[in-house]
Amino acid sequence: MKLPNATHEVRPLRIHEIVPDFILEDVWALPVQGGRDEFQALLDLMASADPTTVESLPTRLLWRARDLLGSWFGLGRVSAPAGDDGATAELPIPGTSETSLAERLPDDLRDSAADIDFASLPFVPLYRTDVEFAAEISNQTVHGAMHLAWIDRGEGRYQGQMAVYVKPRGLLGKGYMALIEPFRYWIVYPALMRQTDRMWNERAPSLE
């Protein structure tokens, strides 16, 4: 379920100090609930997700089409670790001389997510805490960050929440984000949520 951005912005999260100049594009309540110690299970699930294998045929086709266009026009891929195609490794964050959000991390967050590995997605882990995780992506259209939070719902229950931050690269990036918005909201995200729900329930029983 898509949430108002304010539900994320009002929380005392470390990500706010890392991306103050980024646009908060989306906030989503994930179909994942568990105990406080199950945040690692959520991170393992998200890291192992492969959008090219979701049950939704339109989502698979869109993902592969984006990879094909990325290959043709040098936009970078969306289904391989960042830098695999050599097209995105050293692009600066728009408006800065930094090439990675890792340069902004305070000392206590550096190397805190070194054990997280995305096999099928082009994300590079940035940091993790007991209840937060962030990873970044860089290509010719945007520099972005995915943030996962483990939200306390009371009585020992927690729920996953995902936020997406972006910084478009000029008119190309802004046009690209506008073009893909309806596909993200109506096709890609619903399919990924269904996949997340299925994978979570297969590995962890509900607390309800």
QUIGI-V349185 format. One record per pair of residues at least 24 apart in sequence whose ideal C-beta (glycine too) atoms are under 10 Angstrom apart, sorted by sequence separation. I is the first residue (numbers start at 1). GAP is how many residues later the second one is. D is the distance in Angstrom with one decimal. If there is no record, write none. Layout:
<<I | GAP | D> <I | GAP | D>>
This chain:
<<2 | 24 | 6.6> <3 | 24 | 4.4> <100 | 24 | 7.4> <102 | 24 | 5.9> <142 | 24 | 4.8> <143 | 24 | 4.8> <144 | 24 | 9.2> <2 | 25 | 7.1> <3 | 25 | 6.5> <101 | 25 | 5.6> <102 | 25 | 8.4> <109 | 25 | 8.9> <121 | 25 | 8.8> <141 | 25 | 9.1> <142 | 25 | 6.4> <143 | 25 | 8.5> <164 | 25 | 9.6> <1 | 26 | 9.8> <2 | 26 | 5.7> <3 | 26 | 5.5> <52 | 26 | 9.7> <100 | 26 | 8.2> <101 | 26 | 9.1> <142 | 26 | 5.2> <143 | 26 | 7.3> <1 | 27 | 6.9> <2 | 27 | 8.0> <51 | 27 | 8.0> <52 | 27 | 5.6> <131 | 27 | 7.8> <137 | 27 | 9.8> <141 | 27 | 6.8> <142 | 27 | 6.2> <162 | 27 | 9.4> <1 | 28 | 4.7> <51 | 28 | 6.6> <118 | 28 | 9.8> <141 | 28 | 5.8> <1 | 29 | 9.0> <50 | 29 | 7.7> <105 | 29 | 9.3> <132 | 29 | 10.0> <133 | 29 | 9.9> <134 | 29 | 9.0> <136 | 29 | 9.0> <137 | 29 | 9.2> <138 | 29 | 9.7> <140 | 29 | 6.5> <141 | 29 | 9.2> <144 | 29 | 9.8> <1 | 30 | 8.3> <131 | 30 | 10.0> <139 | 30 | 8.4> <140 | 30 | 9.9> <142 | 30 | 9.4> <143 | 30 | 8.7> <162 | 30 | 9.4> <134 | 31 | 8.7> <138 | 31 | 9.3> <141 | 31 | 6.0> <142 | 31 | 5.0> <162 | 31 | 9.5> <140 | 32 | 7.2> <141 | 32 | 4.6> <142 | 32 | 9.2> <101 | 33 | 7.7> <140 | 33 | 8.1> <141 | 33 | 9.0> <144 | 33 | 9.6> <88 | 34 | 7.6> <101 | 34 | 9.3> <102 | 34 | 7.7> <139 | 34 | 9.2> <141 | 34 | 8.6> <142 | 34 | 7.2> <162 | 34 | 9.1> <89 | 35 | 10.0> <101 | 35 | 5.0> <141 | 35 | 4.2> <142 | 35 | 6.7> <81 | 36 | 8.5> <82 | 36 | 8.6> <100 | 36 | 6.6> <140 | 36 | 8.9> <141 | 36 | 7.5> <160 | 36 | 8.1> <81 | 37 | 6.3> <85 | 37 | 9.2> <101 | 37 | 9.3> <139 | 37 | 9.4> <80 | 38 | 9.5> <81 | 38 | 7.7> <84 | 38 | 7.5> <100 | 38 | 7.7> <141 | 38 | 9.8> <80 | 39 | 9.3> <81 | 39 | 8.5> <82 | 39 | 8.9> <83 | 39 | 8.1> <99 | 39 | 7.7> <141 | 39 | 9.2> <80 | 40 | 7.4> <81 | 40 | 7.8> <82 | 40 | 4.3> <160 | 40 | 8.4> <79 | 41 | 5.9> <80 | 41 | 8.1> <81 | 41 | 5.9> <82 | 41 | 6.8> <83 | 41 | 8.2> <78 | 42 | 9.9> <79 | 42 | 6.8> <80 | 42 | 5.9> <81 | 42 | 8.0> <82 | 42 | 5.2> <101 | 42 | 8.0> <78 | 43 | 7.6> <79 | 43 | 7.2> <81 | 43 | 7.8> <93 | 43 | 9.0> <100 | 43 | 8.9> <101 | 43 | 9.7> <77 | 44 | 9.8> <78 | 44 | 6.0> <99 | 44 | 9.0> <101 | 44 | 6.2> <77 | 45 | 6.0> <93 | 45 | 7.8> <98 | 45 | 9.2> <76 | 46 | 7.0> <92 | 46 | 9.1> <91 | 47 | 5.3> <96 | 47 | 9.2> <90 | 48 | 8.8> <91 | 48 | 7.6> <94 | 48 | 8.2> <95 | 48 | 9.7> <88 | 49 | 8.3> <89 | 49 | 7.9> <91 | 49 | 7.2> <93 | 49 | 10.0> <94 | 49 | 6.2> <158 | 49 | 9.3> <88 | 50 | 4.9> <93 | 50 | 4.7> <157 | 50 | 6.0> <87 | 51 | 9.7> <88 | 51 | 4.7> <91 | 51 | 10.0> <92 | 51 | 8.3> <156 | 51 | 8.1> <157 | 51 | 9.0> <70 | 52 | 9.6> <87 | 52 | 7.2> <88 | 52 | 7.0> <91 | 52 | 7.1> <155 | 52 | 9.4> <82 | 53 | 9.3> <87 | 53 | 6.9> <88 | 53 | 9.9> <82 | 54 | 8.0> <85 | 54 | 9.5> <67 | 55 | 9.9> <82 | 55 | 6.2> <83 | 55 | 8.5> <88 | 55 | 9.4> <82 | 56 | 6.3> <63 | 57 | 9.9> <82 | 57 | 8.1> <78 | 59 | 8.2> <76 | 61 | 8.4> <78 | 61 | 7.7> <76 | 62 | 7.3> <77 | 62 | 7.7> <76 | 63 | 2.9> <75 | 64 | 5.6> <76 | 64 | 5.7> <101 | 64 | 9.3> <74 | 65 | 9.1> <75 | 65 | 4.5> <76 | 65 | 7.7> <74 | 66 | 6.0> <75 | 66 | 5.8> <76 | 66 | 9.5> <101 | 66 | 9.9> <53 | 67 | 8.3> <73 | 67 | 7.8> <75 | 67 | 9.9> <47 | 68 | 9.8> <50 | 68 | 10.0> <52 | 68 | 7.0> <73 | 68 | 9.8> <47 | 69 | 5.5> <48 | 69 | 9.0> <49 | 69 | 8.7> <50 | 69 | 7.4> <51 | 69 | 7.3> <70 | 69 | 7.1> <43 | 70 | 8.4> <46 | 70 | 8.9> <47 | 70 | 6.1> <48 | 70 | 8.5> <49 | 70 | 9.0> <50 | 70 | 4.0> <51 | 70 | 7.4> <70 | 70 | 8.1> <22 | 71 | 8.7> <44 | 71 | 10.0> <47 | 71 | 5.2> <48 | 71 | 6.4> <49 | 71 | 7.0> <50 | 71 | 7.9> <70 | 71 | 9.0> <96 | 71 | 8.9> <21 | 72 | 8.4> <22 | 72 | 9.5> <43 | 72 | 9.2> <44 | 72 | 8.3> <46 | 72 | 8.3> <47 | 72 | 7.1> <48 | 72 | 7.9> <49 | 72 | 7.0> <94 | 72 | 9.7> <95 | 72 | 7.2> <21 | 73 | 8.9> <43 | 73 | 5.9> <44 | 73 | 9.8> <47 | 73 | 9.0> <48 | 73 | 9.5> <94 | 73 | 4.8> <19 | 74 | 9.6> <21 | 74 | 6.8> <47 | 74 | 7.9> <93 | 74 | 6.1> <94 | 74 | 6.9> <95 | 74 | 9.9> <21 | 75 | 7.8> <40 | 75 | 9.4> <46 | 75 | 8.5> <94 | 75 | 5.4> <40 | 76 | 9.4> <47 | 76 | 8.3> <93 | 76 | 9.4> <94 | 76 | 7.3> <46 | 77 | 9.1> <92 | 77 | 9.5> <47 | 78 | 8.4> <91 | 78 | 7.7> <22 | 79 | 8.8> <94 | 79 | 7.5> <19 | 82 | 6.8> <43 | 82 | 9.1> <18 | 83 | 5.8> <21 | 83 | 10.0> <18 | 84 | 9.4> <20 | 84 | 9.4> <19 | 85 | 8.1> <43 | 85 | 7.0> <15 | 86 | 9.6> <18 | 86 | 5.3> <47 | 86 | 9.4> <17 | 87 | 8.0> <18 | 87 | 6.8> <46 | 87 | 8.2> <17 | 88 | 9.4> <18 | 88 | 8.8> <40 | 88 | 8.8> <47 | 88 | 8.8> <17 | 89 | 7.6> <39 | 89 | 8.5> <46 | 89 | 9.0> <39 | 90 | 9.0> <40 | 90 | 9.4> <43 | 90 | 5.6> <14 | 91 | 9.2> <18 | 91 | 8.2> <39 | 91 | 6.7> <42 | 91 | 8.4> <14 | 92 | 8.3> <17 | 92 | 9.5> <39 | 92 | 6.2> <43 | 92 | 9.8> <37 | 93 | 8.9> <39 | 93 | 8.7> <40 | 93 | 9.5> <14 | 94 | 9.2> <36 | 94 | 7.7> <39 | 94 | 7.8> <75 | 94 | 10.0> <14 | 95 | 6.7> <36 | 95 | 8.0> <75 | 97 | 8.7> <73 | 99 | 9.7> <46 | 100 | 8.4> <75 | 101 | 8.0> <46 | 102 | 6.5> <43 | 105 | 6.9> <42 | 106 | 6.7> <19 | 107 | 9.8> <42 | 107 | 9.8> <43 | 107 | 9.3> <69 | 107 | 10.0> <18 | 108 | 7.3> <42 | 108 | 6.9> <18 | 109 | 7.9> <39 | 109 | 8.2> <39 | 110 | 9.0> <40 | 110 | 9.6> <66 | 110 | 9.9> <15 | 111 | 8.9> <39 | 111 | 4.2> <15 | 112 | 8.8> <38 | 112 | 8.0> <14 | 113 | 7.2> <37 | 113 | 9.7> <14 | 114 | 9.8> <36 | 114 | 7.4> <46 | 114 | 8.5> <66 | 114 | 8.1> <14 | 115 | 6.5> <19 | 115 | 8.3> <35 | 115 | 9.8> <45 | 115 | 9.0> <13 | 116 | 9.3> <18 | 116 | 6.8> <32 | 116 | 9.6> <34 | 116 | 8.4> <36 | 116 | 7.8> <42 | 116 | 9.0> <46 | 116 | 8.2> <14 | 117 | 9.6> <15 | 117 | 6.7> <19 | 117 | 9.2> <25 | 117 | 9.3> <42 | 117 | 9.7> <43 | 117 | 9.6> <66 | 117 | 9.4> <13 | 118 | 8.6> <14 | 118 | 5.7> <15 | 118 | 9.3> <18 | 118 | 9.4> <30 | 118 | 7.9> <32 | 118 | 9.1> <33 | 118 | 9.6> <42 | 118 | 5.1> <62 | 118 | 8.6> <65 | 118 | 9.9> <13 | 119 | 6.0> <15 | 119 | 5.5> <23 | 119 | 9.5> <25 | 119 | 7.9> <30 | 119 | 9.5> <39 | 119 | 7.2> <41 | 119 | 9.9> <11 | 120 | 9.8> <14 | 120 | 8.0> <22 | 120 | 9.7> <25 | 120 | 9.8> <26 | 120 | 9.9> <27 | 120 | 9.1> <30 | 120 | 9.9> <33 | 120 | 7.5> <36 | 120 | 6.8> <38 | 120 | 7.1> <42 | 120 | 9.8> <11 | 121 | 9.6> <13 | 121 | 9.3> <22 | 121 | 8.0> <23 | 121 | 9.4> <24 | 121 | 9.8> <30 | 121 | 9.4> <35 | 121 | 5.9> <36 | 121 | 8.9> <37 | 121 | 9.2> <39 | 121 | 8.2> <62 | 121 | 5.9> <22 | 122 | 7.9> <27 | 122 | 9.5> <29 | 122 | 8.3> <34 | 122 | 9.6> <35 | 122 | 7.4> <36 | 122 | 5.8> <38 | 122 | 9.4> <62 | 122 | 9.3> <66 | 122 | 9.7> <22 | 123 | 6.5> <24 | 123 | 9.2> <34 | 123 | 7.8> <35 | 123 | 6.7> <19 | 124 | 9.7> <33 | 124 | 6.1> <34 | 124 | 6.0> <59 | 124 | 8.9> <19 | 125 | 9.5> <33 | 125 | 6.7> <34 | 125 | 8.2> <58 | 125 | 8.5> <62 | 125 | 6.4> <63 | 125 | 7.6> <19 | 126 | 5.6> <32 | 126 | 8.8> <33 | 126 | 4.9> <34 | 126 | 8.3> <61 | 126 | 9.4> <62 | 126 | 6.4> <18 | 127 | 7.5> <32 | 127 | 6.6> <33 | 127 | 7.6> <19 | 128 | 8.3> <31 | 128 | 8.8> <32 | 128 | 3.8> <58 | 128 | 9.3> <59 | 128 | 5.7> <63 | 128 | 9.6> <18 | 129 | 9.0> <30 | 129 | 6.9> <31 | 129 | 8.0> <32 | 129 | 9.1> <58 | 129 | 5.1> <59 | 129 | 5.4> <62 | 129 | 9.3> <15 | 130 | 7.3> <29 | 130 | 6.5> <30 | 130 | 3.5> <32 | 130 | 9.5> <58 | 130 | 8.6> <59 | 130 | 9.1> <15 | 131 | 9.9> <16 | 131 | 9.7> <29 | 131 | 7.7> <30 | 131 | 6.3> <56 | 131 | 7.0> <59 | 131 | 8.4> <60 | 131 | 8.5> <15 | 132 | 4.7> <28 | 132 | 9.0> <29 | 132 | 5.8> <30 | 132 | 5.7> <56 | 132 | 8.3> <59 | 132 | 4.0> <14 | 133 | 9.2> <15 | 133 | 9.7> <28 | 133 | 6.9> <29 | 133 | 8.2> <58 | 133 | 7.6> <59 | 133 | 7.4> <13 | 134 | 7.4> <15 | 134 | 8.2> <27 | 134 | 6.8> <28 | 134 | 4.7> <54 | 134 | 8.9> <56 | 134 | 7.7> <57 | 134 | 9.3> <14 | 135 | 9.8> <27 | 135 | 7.4> <28 | 135 | 7.6> <56 | 135 | 3.6> <59 | 135 | 9.6> <13 | 136 | 6.3> <26 | 136 | 7.8> <27 | 136 | 4.8> <28 | 136 | 8.0> <55 | 136 | 7.2> <56 | 136 | 8.7> <59 | 136 | 8.8> <26 | 137 | 6.8> <27 | 137 | 7.9> <51 | 137 | 7.5> <54 | 137 | 4.8> <11 | 138 | 7.2> <25 | 138 | 8.2> <26 | 138 | 4.4> <54 | 138 | 6.7> <56 | 138 | 7.5> <8 | 139 | 8.0> <24 | 139 | 6.4> <25 | 139 | 4.6> <26 | 139 | 9.0> <55 | 139 | 7.0> <56 | 139 | 8.3> <11 | 140 | 7.8> <24 | 140 | 7.7> <25 | 140 | 6.5> <26 | 140 | 9.2> <51 | 140 | 7.9> <54 | 140 | 7.6> <55 | 140 | 7.1> <8 | 141 | 7.6> <23 | 141 | 9.3> <24 | 141 | 5.8> <25 | 141 | 5.0> <51 | 141 | 6.5> <54 | 141 | 4.8> <22 | 142 | 9.6> <23 | 142 | 6.6> <24 | 142 | 8.6> <53 | 142 | 8.2> <54 | 142 | 9.8> <8 | 143 | 9.5> <22 | 143 | 4.0> <23 | 143 | 5.4> <25 | 143 | 9.9> <49 | 143 | 7.3> <55 | 143 | 8.3> <7 | 144 | 9.0> <19 | 144 | 9.6> <21 | 144 | 9.6> <22 | 144 | 6.4> <23 | 144 | 6.8> <51 | 144 | 8.0> <54 | 144 | 9.6> <22 | 145 | 5.1> <23 | 145 | 7.8> <50 | 145 | 8.9> <19 | 146 | 4.9> <21 | 146 | 7.0> <46 | 146 | 9.7> <49 | 146 | 6.6> <18 | 147 | 8.9> <19 | 147 | 9.5> <49 | 147 | 7.1> <13 | 148 | 9.8> <15 | 148 | 7.3> <19 | 148 | 8.2> <11 | 150 | 8.8> <13 | 150 | 8.5> <15 | 150 | 7.6> <45 | 150 | 9.6> <46 | 150 | 7.6> <49 | 150 | 7.2> <45 | 151 | 6.9> <48 | 151 | 8.0> <11 | 152 | 9.8> <25 | 152 | 7.5> <8 | 153 | 7.0> <46 | 153 | 9.3> <7 | 154 | 8.0> <8 | 154 | 9.4> <9 | 154 | 9.1> <23 | 154 | 8.9> <42 | 154 | 8.9> <45 | 154 | 5.4> <8 | 155 | 5.0> <26 | 155 | 9.6> <44 | 155 | 9.9> <45 | 155 | 6.1> <7 | 156 | 9.5> <25 | 156 | 9.0> <8 | 157 | 10.0> <45 | 157 | 9.6> <3 | 158 | 7.4> <5 | 158 | 8.2> <26 | 158 | 7.8> <42 | 158 | 7.6> <45 | 158 | 7.1> <3 | 159 | 9.5> <25 | 159 | 9.0> <26 | 159 | 8.4> <41 | 159 | 8.0> <44 | 159 | 8.6> <45 | 159 | 8.9> <3 | 160 | 8.9> <28 | 161 | 6.8> <32 | 161 | 9.6> <30 | 162 | 9.6> <31 | 162 | 5.8> <38 | 162 | 9.5> <41 | 162 | 6.8> <42 | 162 | 9.1> <26 | 163 | 7.8> <30 | 163 | 7.2> <31 | 163 | 8.0> <41 | 163 | 6.0> <28 | 164 | 9.2> <29 | 164 | 9.1> <31 | 164 | 9.7> <32 | 164 | 6.4> <28 | 165 | 7.4> <31 | 165 | 5.9> <32 | 165 | 7.5> <38 | 165 | 10.0> <30 | 166 | 6.0> <31 | 166 | 3.8> <34 | 166 | 8.1> <38 | 166 | 6.6> <30 | 167 | 8.4> <31 | 167 | 9.0> <32 | 167 | 9.1> <33 | 167 | 8.3> <28 | 168 | 9.8> <31 | 168 | 9.9> <32 | 168 | 4.8> <31 | 169 | 6.9> <32 | 169 | 9.1> <35 | 169 | 9.4> <38 | 169 | 9.3> <30 | 170 | 8.3> <31 | 170 | 8.6> <34 | 170 | 5.9> <33 | 171 | 9.0> <34 | 171 | 9.3> <32 | 172 | 8.4> <34 | 172 | 8.5> <35 | 172 | 7.0> <33 | 173 | 6.7> <34 | 173 | 6.5> <32 | 174 | 9.9> <33 | 174 | 6.1> <33 | 175 | 7.7> <2 | 183 | 7.4> <2 | 187 | 7.7> <2 | 191 | 9.8> <1 | 192 | 8.1>>
